[in-house]
């Protein structure tokens, strides 16, 4: 059922003037540079309404959409510098909310606005500072209806603001919901296991969403971007002991709908690395645990989502391990879910802790901790030394969850490319660290960047959505 919100009449309330005090020419020093024009703020009040239909944006699951105290709307407009900027409305108070919660008065202050297109994003936390949508908010969720309905049920609308000087009028805009809401129940071999599930990761091949929660009888709620039927959805669920997986094709999840999804999954292998007797290639849905006790290569199958749950791979000297490979080698696109505390290091000089091949993408998610270190000239997460062809060029890296630490060897980035030479650089693809991470720590070797290129090496575009979540060590 379609859900819309409408925004109605408004009036300009605030005017900024300038007071000039006269003085003699002798008392005035001519400024050496032009002085900036003072900013002008316009405060507008308007009414926001809901249509009373649908059930995604609701205090109760009965489907009554209501405003709540403290909620805000982001207003995106153009200022006199031709910049697209964002102003957030005042937080709603009890007195602002009427008509059984379906209407509310909002007040927003715009600085130096000009007439033209305006967008509304609701709730305000779904807007980035440049007015784009903050989809990173969806990367890590807690799976509860309360959080989803108050913070993640994203609606947007566009219109034209009219006016000039200090007189402006905001348009009436119907806000349409932009996300699909999923209500998951998880089964294994016909038996429901939802109450034991503490983690659920869903990927559509481009976007990855993870719920982390305590074990509870409640369903798992997740907000995701709409999915068309030509996509393959990958589901991986975890509890304290096991991981479960399922791939689904031809499933359409449209915006502005709630989908009850009962997903029957297959139990993946739980592999204790301390018992390995040979190299191991982890498959989709596997969970790795334990400390590696022998010289075995650990790989992640192309396209697989694998859980690291308390692993230690070559991170200390007991036992001393060696081998011509990275601590973890991804064979193609891969997703690592981090649970508990995990340690990974390259096996010999020049090898990275975690390697992803060029033209592939590694996504790291979950709510655990990962320490990844390169072995002499290798990156913690990324590529190895440029004279080792097998790990010379790595692909893209996306970090969206957990507490992640990357330590590079001599000349290598903590997260990025390994050490290179003038005529023979190592390389890394694009690196994205989303605002949904808990914290990222990066330590570079000499001559390298903590996140980016190694010494005499290259790296693609580095995007850090929130620099406050990044700690750099010398």
Beta strands, then each sheet from edge to edge (+ up, - down):
strand 1: 4-12
strand 2: 41-50
strand 3: 73-78
strand 4: 84-88
strand 5: 97-98
strand 6: 103-111
strand 7: 116-122
strand 8: 140-141
strand 9: 155-164
strand 10: 167-169
strand 11: 174-177
strand 12: 179-188
strand 13: 191-192
strand 14: 199-203
strand 15: 208-212
strand 16: 220-225
strand 17: 232-238
strand 18: 243-249
strand 19: 257-267
strand 20: 270-272
strand 21: 280-282
strand 22: 287-291
strand 23: 298-300
strand 24: 304-313
strand 25: 328-330
strand 26: 334-339
strand 27: 341-345
strand 28: 354-356
strand 29: 361-366
strand 30: 369-373
strand 31: 381-382
strand 32: 396-399
strand 33: 403-407
strand 34: 415-416
strand 35: 427-428
strand 36: 431-433
strand 37: 439-443
strand 38: 451-452
strand 39: 458-459
strand 40: 462-464
strand 41: 470-473
sheet 1: 4+ 3- 7+ 9- 11+ 1- 2+ 6- 5+
sheet 2: 4+ 3- 7+ 9- 10+
sheet 3: 8+ 15+ 14- 17+ 18- 19+ 12+ 13-
sheet 4: 8+ 15+ 14- 17+ 18- 19+ 12+ 16-
sheet 5: 20+ 22+ 24+ 26+ 29+ 32+ 36+ 40+
sheet 6: 20+ 22+ 24+ 27+ 30+ 33+ 37+ 41+
sheet 7: 21+ 23+ 25+ 28+
sheet 8: 31+ 34+ 38+
sheet 9: 35+ 39+
end
